Amino acid sequence: MQLTKTVTKSKKRVGRGGGSGKGFHTSSRGQKGQKSRGHKVHILFEGFKVKKSLIRRLPMQRGRGKFRPQGAKPIVLNLEVLNLLPANTKVDLDALIKAGIVNERDGRTYGVKILGGGKLTKKLIVALPMSKSAAKKIHA
C-alpha cells in the first residue's frame, strides 16, 4: 500500500523555534507594529484615515427598504418580442430559450416577466408572470 502524494504544502508557521527556519527574534515579521504582533488586520481597515475611508466613500442607503436585500430583478420582455414565436404556442421559459430570446443561464437565475409594451399580433398561451397591462392585451 502506498500513500498518496501531498498536493499542497502546509503554511510555514513562524516563531516556532530556531530549527524551524523561521524562528528567533522577529521571525520574518519585521520590527514593530500591528502585523508583527500576531493580530489579524480587518479587511476594511485603512488606518486612522476617516476622511476618505472606504466606508465613507460608499453611498448611504436611505429610505424604507435600506435593510432589505437588494435582490436581482427578473428579465423584462415587452409584448412585441413575443411576435417572434409562432401562433398558438405556450410561452414559457423553455420556449423563450429555444427561440433565442432569453439567455438560458440568466433566464433560469433571474426569471422572466412580460410587460405590456407594443402590440401582440398572434394568439399565444402565456405561462409567465406579467404586468396588468400585458395581461389585458393578451386576454383581449
MIVEX-449031 format. One record per atom (N, C-alpha, C): x, y, z; residue number from 1; residue in three letters; atom name. Coordinates in steps of 0.2 Angstrom, whole numbers, plus 5000, padded with zeros to 4 digits. Each point is the difference from the previous one (the first is absolute). Example, Ala and Ser with C-alpha at 12.3 -4.5 7.8 and 13.67 -1.06 7.14 Angstrom:
NODE,u,v,w,seq,type,atom
NODE,5066,4972,5039,1,ALA,N
NODE,4996,5006,5000,1,ALA,CA
NODE,5004,5006,5000,1,ALA,C
NODE,4998,5005,4996,2,SER,N
NODE,5004,5006,5001,2,SER,CA
NODE,4996,5005,5003,2,SER,C
END
This chain:
NODE,u,v,w,seq,type,atom
NODE,5004,4994,5000,1,MET,N
NODE,4996,5006,5000,1,MET,CA
NODE,5004,5006,5000,1,MET,C
NODE,4999,5005,4996,2,GLN,N
NODE,5003,5006,4999,2,GLN,CA
NODE,4996,5006,5002,2,GLN,C
NODE,5004,5005,5003,3,LEU,N
NODE,4996,5006,5002,3,LEU,CA
NODE,5000,5005,4994,3,LEU,C
NODE,4994,5003,5000,4,THR,N
NODE,4999,5005,4995,4,THR,CA
NODE,5005,5006,5001,4,THR,C
NODE,5002,5003,4994,5,LYS,N
NODE,5005,5006,5001,5,LYS,CA
NODE,4996,5006,5002,5,LYS,C
NODE,5003,5004,5004,6,THR,N
NODE,4997,5006,5003,6,THR,CA
NODE,5000,5005,4994,6,THR,C
NODE,4994,5003,4999,7,VAL,N
NODE,5000,5005,4994,7,VAL,CA
NODE,5002,5007,5002,7,VAL,C
NODE,4997,5002,5006,8,THR,N
NODE,5002,5007,5003,8,THR,CA
NODE,5004,4999,5006,8,THR,C
NODE,5005,5004,5001,9,LYS,N
NODE,5004,5000,5006,9,LYS,CA
NODE,4997,5005,5005,9,LYS,C
NODE,5000,4998,5007,10,SER,N
NODE,4997,5004,5005,10,SER,CA
NODE,5004,5006,5001,10,SER,C
NODE,4997,5006,5002,11,LYS,N
NODE,5003,5006,5001,11,LYS,CA
NODE,5006,5000,5005,11,LYS,C
NODE,5005,5003,4999,12,LYS,N
NODE,5006,5000,5005,12,LYS,CA
NODE,4998,5005,5006,12,LYS,C
NODE,5000,4997,5006,13,ARG,N
NODE,4998,5003,5006,13,ARG,CA
NODE,5006,5004,5003,13,ARG,C
NODE,4999,5006,5000,14,VAL,N
NODE,5006,5004,5003,14,VAL,CA
NODE,5001,5001,5007,14,VAL,C
NODE,5006,5001,5003,15,GLY,N
NODE,5001,5000,5007,15,GLY,CA
NODE,4999,4994,5004,15,GLY,C
NODE,5002,4994,4997,16,ARG,N
NODE,4999,4994,5003,16,ARG,CA
NODE,5007,4997,5001,16,ARG,C
NODE,5005,5004,5003,17,GLY,N
NODE,5007,4997,5001,17,GLY,CA
NODE,5005,5001,4995,17,GLY,C
NODE,5006,5000,5001,18,GLY,N
NODE,5005,5001,4996,18,GLY,CA
NODE,5001,4995,4994,18,GLY,C
NODE,4998,4993,5002,19,GLY,N
NODE,5001,4995,4995,19,GLY,CA
NODE,4995,5000,4994,19,GLY,C
NODE,4995,5004,5001,20,SER,N
NODE,4994,5000,4996,20,SER,CA
NODE,5002,5004,4993,20,SER,C
NODE,5005,5004,5001,21,GLY,N
NODE,5002,5004,4994,21,GLY,CA
NODE,4997,5007,5000,21,GLY,C
NODE,4995,5001,5004,22,LYS,N
NODE,4997,5007,5001,22,LYS,CA
NODE,4999,5001,5007,22,LYS,C
NODE,5005,4999,5004,23,GLY,N
NODE,4999,5001,5007,23,GLY,CA
NODE,5005,5006,5002,23,GLY,C
NODE,5000,5001,5007,24,PHE,N
NODE,5005,5005,5003,24,PHE,CA
NODE,4998,5007,4998,24,PHE,C
NODE,5001,5005,5005,25,HIS,N
NODE,4999,5007,4999,25,HIS,CA
NODE,4994,5002,4997,25,HIS,C
NODE,5000,5003,4994,26,THR,N
NODE,4993,5003,4997,26,THR,CA
NODE,4997,4994,4996,26,THR,C
NODE,5003,4995,4998,27,SER,N
NODE,4997,4994,4996,27,SER,CA
NODE,4997,5003,4994,27,SER,C
NODE,5004,5004,4996,28,SER,N
NODE,4998,5002,4993,28,SER,CA
NODE,4994,5005,5000,28,SER,C
NODE,4998,5002,5006,29,ARG,N
NODE,4994,5005,5000,29,ARG,CA
NODE,5002,5007,5000,29,ARG,C
NODE,5006,5002,5000,30,GLY,N
NODE,5002,5007,5001,30,GLY,CA
NODE,5001,5002,5007,30,GLY,C
NODE,5001,5006,5001,31,GLN,N
NODE,5001,5003,5007,31,GLN,CA
NODE,4994,5000,5004,31,GLN,C
NODE,4997,5006,5000,32,LYS,N
NODE,4994,5001,5004,32,LYS,CA
NODE,4994,5001,4996,32,LYS,C
NODE,4994,5001,5003,33,GLY,N
NODE,4994,5001,4997,33,GLY,CA
NODE,4995,4995,5001,33,GLY,C
NODE,4994,5002,4997,34,GLN,N
NODE,4994,4995,5001,34,GLN,CA
NODE,5001,4993,4997,34,GLN,C
NODE,5003,5000,4994,35,LYS,N
NODE,5000,4994,4997,35,LYS,CA
NODE,5006,4996,5002,35,LYS,C
NODE,5005,5003,5004,36,SER,N
NODE,5005,4996,5003,36,SER,CA
NODE,4998,4996,5006,36,SER,C
NODE,4995,5002,5003,37,ARG,N
NODE,4998,4997,5007,37,ARG,CA
NODE,4995,4994,4999,37,ARG,C
NODE,4998,4998,4994,38,GLY,N
NODE,4996,4994,5000,38,GLY,CA
NODE,4993,5002,4999,38,GLY,C
NODE,4998,5006,5000,39,HIS,N
NODE,4993,5001,4999,39,HIS,CA
NODE,4997,5001,4993,39,HIS,C
NODE,4994,4998,4999,40,LYS,N
NODE,4997,5000,4993,40,LYS,CA
NODE,4998,5008,4999,40,LYS,C
NODE,5001,5002,4994,41,VAL,N
NODE,4998,5007,4998,41,VAL,CA
NODE,4994,4999,4996,41,VAL,C
NODE,4995,5004,5002,42,HIS,N
NODE,4993,5000,4997,42,HIS,CA
NODE,5001,5001,4993,42,HIS,C
NODE,4996,4997,4996,43,ILE,N
NODE,5000,5001,4992,43,ILE,CA
NODE,4999,5007,4998,43,ILE,C
NODE,4995,5004,5004,44,LEU,N
NODE,4999,5007,4998,44,LEU,CA
NODE,5004,5005,5004,44,LEU,C
NODE,5005,4997,5003,45,PHE,N
NODE,5004,5005,5004,45,PHE,CA
NODE,5004,5004,4996,45,PHE,C
NODE,5000,5007,5001,46,GLU,N
NODE,5004,5004,4996,46,GLU,CA
NODE,5004,5005,5004,46,GLU,C
NODE,5002,4998,5006,47,GLY,N
NODE,5003,5005,5005,47,GLY,CA
NODE,4995,5004,5003,47,GLY,C
NODE,5002,5006,5002,48,PHE,N
NODE,4996,5005,5003,48,PHE,CA
NODE,4998,5005,4995,48,PHE,C
NODE,4999,4999,4994,49,LYS,N
NODE,4998,5005,4995,49,LYS,CA
NODE,4992,4999,4999,49,LYS,C
NODE,4997,5005,5004,50,VAL,N
NODE,4993,5000,4999,50,VAL,CA
NODE,4997,5003,4994,50,VAL,C
NODE,5004,5005,4998,51,LYS,N
NODE,4997,5005,4995,51,LYS,CA
NODE,4999,4996,4994,51,LYS,C
NODE,5004,4996,4997,52,LYS,N
NODE,4999,4997,4994,52,LYS,CA
NODE,5000,4992,5001,52,LYS,C
NODE,4998,4998,5005,53,SER,N
NODE,5000,4992,5001,53,SER,CA
NODE,4994,4997,4996,53,SER,C
NODE,5001,4994,4999,54,LEU,N
NODE,4995,4996,4995,54,LEU,CA
NODE,4993,5001,5002,54,LEU,C
NODE,4999,4999,5007,55,ILE,N
NODE,4993,5001,5003,55,ILE,CA
NODE,4997,5006,4998,55,ILE,C
NODE,5004,5006,5001,56,ARG,N
NODE,4997,5006,4998,56,ARG,CA
NODE,4999,5001,4993,56,ARG,C
NODE,5004,4997,4996,57,ARG,N
NODE,4999,5001,4992,57,ARG,CA
NODE,4994,4996,4998,57,ARG,C
NODE,4998,4995,5003,58,LEU,N
NODE,4994,4996,4998,58,LEU,CA
NODE,4994,5004,5001,58,LEU,C
NODE,4995,5000,4995,59,PRO,N
NODE,4994,5004,5002,59,PRO,CA
NODE,4996,4997,5005,59,PRO,C
NODE,4996,5005,5004,60,MET,N
NODE,4996,4998,5005,60,MET,CA
NODE,4993,4998,4997,60,MET,C
NODE,4998,4994,5003,61,GLN,N
NODE,4993,4998,4997,61,GLN,CA
NODE,4995,5003,5004,61,GLN,C
NODE,4995,5004,4997,62,ARG,N
NODE,4995,5004,5004,62,ARG,CA
NODE,4993,4997,4998,62,ARG,C
NODE,4996,5001,5004,63,GLY,N
NODE,4993,4998,4999,63,GLY,CA
NODE,4997,4994,5003,63,GLY,C
NODE,4994,4998,4999,64,ARG,N
NODE,4997,4994,5003,64,ARG,CA
NODE,5004,4994,4999,64,ARG,C
NODE,5002,4999,4994,65,GLY,N
NODE,5003,4993,4999,65,GLY,CA
NODE,5007,4999,5001,65,GLY,C
NODE,5003,5004,5004,66,LYS,N
NODE,5008,5000,5001,66,LYS,CA
NODE,5002,4994,5003,66,LYS,C
NODE,4996,4996,5004,67,PHE,N
NODE,5003,4994,5003,67,PHE,CA
NODE,4997,4994,4996,67,PHE,C
NODE,4996,5001,4995,68,ARG,N
NODE,4998,4995,4995,68,ARG,CA
NODE,5006,4998,4995,68,ARG,C
NODE,5001,4993,4999,69,PRO,N
NODE,5005,4999,4995,69,PRO,CA
NODE,4999,5002,4993,69,PRO,C
NODE,5005,5003,4997,70,GLN,N
NODE,4999,5002,4993,70,GLN,CA
NODE,5000,4995,4995,70,GLN,C
NODE,4995,4996,5000,71,GLY,N
NODE,5000,4994,4996,71,GLY,CA
NODE,4999,5001,4992,71,GLY,C
NODE,5002,4995,4996,72,ALA,N
NODE,5000,5001,4993,72,ALA,CA
NODE,4993,5000,4998,72,ALA,C
NODE,4998,5004,4995,73,LYS,N
NODE,4994,5001,4997,73,LYS,CA
NODE,4999,4996,4994,73,LYS,C
NODE,4994,4997,4998,74,PRO,N
NODE,4999,4996,4994,74,PRO,CA
NODE,5002,5004,4994,74,PRO,C
NODE,5001,4996,4994,75,ILE,N
NODE,5001,5003,4994,75,ILE,CA
NODE,4994,5002,4997,75,ILE,C
NODE,5000,5006,4997,76,VAL,N
NODE,4993,5003,4998,76,VAL,CA
NODE,5000,4999,4992,76,VAL,C
NODE,4994,4998,4998,77,LEU,N
NODE,4999,4999,4993,77,LEU,CA
NODE,4993,5004,4998,77,LEU,C
NODE,5000,5004,4995,78,ASN,N
NODE,4994,5003,4997,78,ASN,CA
NODE,4996,4995,4996,78,ASN,C
NODE,4994,5002,5000,79,LEU,N
NODE,4995,4995,4996,79,LEU,CA
NODE,5002,4999,4992,79,LEU,C
NODE,5003,5006,4997,80,GLU,N
NODE,5002,5000,4993,80,GLU,CA
NODE,5005,4994,4999,80,GLU,C
NODE,5004,4999,5005,81,VAL,N
NODE,5005,4994,4999,81,VAL,CA
NODE,4997,4994,4999,81,VAL,C
NODE,4994,4998,5003,82,LEU,N
NODE,4997,4994,4999,82,LEU,CA
NODE,4997,4999,4993,82,LEU,C
NODE,5000,5005,4996,83,ASN,N
NODE,4998,4999,4993,83,ASN,CA
NODE,5005,4995,4996,83,ASN,C
NODE,5006,4999,5003,84,LEU,N
NODE,5005,4996,4996,84,LEU,CA
NODE,4998,4993,5001,84,LEU,C
NODE,4996,4998,5005,85,LEU,N
NODE,4998,4993,5001,85,LEU,CA
NODE,4994,4998,4995,85,LEU,C
NODE,4999,4994,4998,86,PRO,N
NODE,4995,4998,4996,86,PRO,CA
NODE,4993,5000,5004,86,PRO,C
NODE,4995,5001,4996,87,ALA,N
NODE,4993,5001,5003,87,ALA,CA
NODE,4998,4993,5004,87,ALA,C
NODE,4996,5001,5005,88,ASN,N
NODE,4997,4995,5004,88,ASN,CA
NODE,5005,4996,5004,88,ASN,C
NODE,5006,5003,5002,89,THR,N
NODE,5005,4996,5003,89,THR,CA
NODE,4999,5002,5008,89,THR,C
NODE,5003,4996,5004,90,LYS,N
NODE,5000,5001,5007,90,LYS,CA
NODE,5006,5004,5002,90,LYS,C
NODE,5000,5006,5002,91,VAL,N
NODE,5005,5004,5001,91,VAL,CA
NODE,5003,4999,5008,91,VAL,C
NODE,5005,4996,5000,92,ASP,N
NODE,5003,4999,5007,92,ASP,CA
NODE,5008,5001,4999,92,ASP,C
NODE,5003,4999,5005,93,LEU,N
NODE,5007,5002,5000,93,LEU,CA
NODE,5004,4995,4995,93,LEU,C
NODE,4998,4994,5000,94,ASP,N
NODE,5003,4996,4995,94,ASP,CA
NODE,4999,5002,4993,94,ASP,C
NODE,4994,5002,4998,95,ALA,N
NODE,4999,5003,4993,95,ALA,CA
NODE,5004,5006,4999,95,ALA,C
NODE,5001,5004,5005,96,LEU,N
NODE,5004,5006,4998,96,LEU,CA
NODE,5007,4999,4999,96,LEU,C
NODE,5002,4995,5004,97,ILE,N
NODE,5007,4998,4999,97,ILE,CA
NODE,5002,4997,4994,97,ILE,C
NODE,4995,4995,4998,98,LYS,N
NODE,5000,4997,4993,98,LYS,CA
NODE,5000,5005,4994,98,LYS,C
NODE,4996,5005,5001,99,ALA,N
NODE,5000,5005,4995,99,ALA,CA
NODE,5006,5005,5000,99,ALA,C
NODE,5004,4999,5005,100,GLY,N
NODE,5006,5005,5000,100,GLY,CA
NODE,4998,5007,5003,100,GLY,C
NODE,4994,5001,5003,101,ILE,N
NODE,4998,5006,5002,101,ILE,CA
NODE,5004,5002,5007,101,ILE,C
NODE,5000,4994,5004,102,VAL,N
NODE,5003,5001,5007,102,VAL,CA
NODE,5006,4996,5000,102,VAL,C
NODE,5005,5002,5004,103,ASN,N
NODE,5006,4996,5001,103,ASN,CA
NODE,4998,4995,5005,103,ASN,C
NODE,5002,4994,4999,104,GLU,N
NODE,4998,4994,5005,104,GLU,CA
NODE,5002,5001,5007,104,GLU,C
NODE,5007,5002,5001,105,ARG,N
NODE,5002,5001,5007,105,ARG,CA
NODE,4997,5005,5004,105,ARG,C
NODE,4999,5006,4996,106,ASP,N
NODE,4997,5006,5003,106,ASP,CA
NODE,4992,4998,5001,106,ASP,C
NODE,4997,4997,4996,107,GLY,N
NODE,4993,4999,5000,107,GLY,CA
NODE,4999,4995,5006,107,GLY,C
NODE,5004,4995,5001,108,ARG,N
NODE,4999,4996,5006,108,ARG,CA
NODE,5002,5003,5007,108,ARG,C
NODE,5004,5004,4999,109,THR,N
NODE,5003,5004,5007,109,THR,CA
NODE,4995,5005,5002,109,THR,C
NODE,4998,5005,4995,110,TYR,N
NODE,4996,5005,5002,110,TYR,CA
NODE,4992,5000,4999,110,TYR,C
NODE,4998,4995,4995,111,GLY,N
NODE,4993,5000,4998,111,GLY,CA
NODE,4999,5005,4995,111,GLY,C
NODE,4994,5000,4997,112,VAL,N
NODE,4998,5004,4994,112,VAL,CA
NODE,4993,5003,5002,112,VAL,C
NODE,4999,5007,4999,113,LYS,N
NODE,4993,5003,5001,113,LYS,CA
NODE,4998,5003,4993,113,LYS,C
NODE,4994,5000,4998,114,ILE,N
NODE,4998,5003,4994,114,ILE,CA
NODE,4996,5007,5002,114,ILE,C
NODE,5002,5005,4996,115,LEU,N
NODE,4997,5006,5001,115,LEU,CA
NODE,4996,5002,4994,115,LEU,C
NODE,4995,5005,5000,116,GLY,N
NODE,4996,5001,4995,116,GLY,CA
NODE,5002,5005,4995,116,GLY,C
NODE,5006,5000,4998,117,GLY,N
NODE,5003,5005,4995,117,GLY,CA
NODE,4999,4997,4993,117,GLY,C
NODE,4997,5004,4996,118,GLY,N
NODE,4999,4998,4993,118,GLY,CA
NODE,4993,4996,4999,118,GLY,C
NODE,4999,4997,4994,119,LYS,N
NODE,4994,4997,4998,119,LYS,CA
NODE,5002,4992,4999,119,LYS,C
NODE,4995,4996,5002,120,LEU,N
NODE,5000,4993,4999,120,LEU,CA
NODE,4996,4998,4994,120,LEU,C
NODE,5003,4998,4995,121,THR,N
NODE,4996,4998,4994,121,THR,CA
NODE,4997,4993,4999,121,THR,C
NODE,5003,4995,5004,122,LYS,N
NODE,4999,4993,5000,122,LYS,CA
NODE,4996,4998,5007,122,LYS,C
NODE,4996,4995,4999,123,LYS,N
NODE,4997,4997,5006,123,LYS,CA
NODE,5005,4995,5003,123,LYS,C
NODE,5002,5002,5007,124,LEU,N
NODE,5005,4996,5003,124,LEU,CA
NODE,4997,4998,5007,124,LEU,C
NODE,5003,4994,5003,125,ILE,N
NODE,4998,4998,5007,125,ILE,CA
NODE,5006,5002,5004,125,ILE,C
NODE,5000,5005,5004,126,VAL,N
NODE,5005,5002,5004,126,VAL,CA
NODE,5000,4997,5007,126,VAL,C
NODE,5005,4997,5002,127,ALA,N
NODE,5001,4997,5007,127,ALA,CA
NODE,5006,5003,5003,127,ALA,C
NODE,5000,5006,5000,128,LEU,N
NODE,5006,5004,5004,128,LEU,CA
NODE,4996,5005,5004,128,LEU,C
NODE,5004,5003,5005,129,PRO,N
NODE,4997,5006,5003,129,PRO,CA
NODE,5000,5006,4996,129,PRO,C
NODE,4995,5004,5000,130,MET,N
NODE,4999,5006,4996,130,MET,CA
NODE,4997,5005,5003,130,MET,C
NODE,5000,5006,4997,131,SER,N
NODE,4997,5006,5003,131,SER,CA
NODE,4993,5000,4999,131,SER,C
NODE,4996,5005,5003,132,LYS,N
NODE,4993,5001,4999,132,LYS,CA
NODE,4998,5002,4993,132,LYS,C
NODE,5004,5004,4997,133,SER,N
NODE,4999,5003,4993,133,SER,CA
NODE,5002,4994,4995,133,SER,C
NODE,5005,4996,5001,134,ALA,N
NODE,5001,4994,4996,134,ALA,CA
NODE,4995,4995,5000,134,ALA,C
NODE,4997,4999,5006,135,ALA,N
NODE,4995,4995,5001,135,ALA,CA
NODE,4993,5002,4996,135,ALA,C
NODE,4999,5007,5000,136,LYS,N
NODE,4994,5003,4997,136,LYS,CA
NODE,5001,4999,4993,136,LYS,C
NODE,5006,5001,4997,137,LYS,N
NODE,5001,4999,4993,137,LYS,CA
NODE,5000,4993,4997,137,LYS,C
NODE,5002,4995,5004,138,ILE,N
NODE,5001,4993,4999,138,ILE,CA
NODE,4993,4997,5000,138,ILE,C
NODE,4996,5002,5004,139,HIS,N
NODE,4993,4997,5001,139,HIS,CA
NODE,4995,5004,4996,139,HIS,C
NODE,5002,5005,4997,140,ALA,N
NODE,4995,5004,4996,140,ALA,CA
NODE,4999,4997,4993,140,ALA,C
END
